[in-house]
Amino acid sequence: MPHTADRHAPATPVAPAPRRRRRAEQTPRSAADALQRALDRRDNGGVTGHHLG
C-alpha cells in the first residue's frame, strides 16, 4: 500500500514560485519629503508639519 504522501502528490512536478526582487536601496529622504509635501497640498491645501519618519 502506498504512503499517504505518495497518494496525494501531484501527477506533474510543480514549478517553484518566482523570486521577488528587493529594492537595492531605500527611497532617498528628499524624495520622501517631496511626496509628503505633495500629499499635504492635495489633502489639506497646504503643509501640515507631518512628515515621514
C-alpha positions in Angstrom: 0.0 0.0 0.0 1.5 3.4 -0.9 2.2 6.0 1.7 -0.3 8.8 2.2 2.1 11.5 0.9 2.5 9.4 -2.3 -1.2 9.2 -2.9 -1.7 12.9 -2.6 1.4 14.0 -4.6 0.6 15.9 -7.8 1.0 14.0 -11.1 3.3 16.6 -12.5 6.0 18.5 -10.7 5.0 22.0 -9.5 7.3 24.8 -10.6 8.7 26.9 -7.7 7.3 30.4 -7.2 9.3 33.2 -8.9 11.6 35.1 -6.6 10.7 38.7 -5.8 13.4 41.3 -6.1 14.1 43.6 -3.2 15.0 47.3 -3.6 18.7 47.8 -3.7 18.4 50.9 -1.5 15.8 52.8 0.4 13.9 55.8 -1.0 16.1 58.9 -0.8 15.0 61.3 2.0 14.4 64.2 -0.4 12.0 62.0 -2.4 10.1 61.0 0.7 9.9 64.7 1.8 8.7 65.8 -1.6 6.0 63.1 -1.6 4.7 64.1 1.8 4.5 67.8 0.7 2.5 66.8 -2.3 0.2 64.7 -0.2 -0.3 67.6 2.2 -1.1 70.0 -0.5 -3.6 67.6 -2.1 -5.3 66.7 1.2 -5.2 69.9 3.2 -4.4 72.7 0.8 -1.0 73.2 2.5 1.8 71.8 4.5 0.7 70.4 7.9 4.1 69.8 9.5 3.6 66.0 9.4 6.4 64.1 7.8 7.7 60.6 7.2 10.0 59.1 9.8 
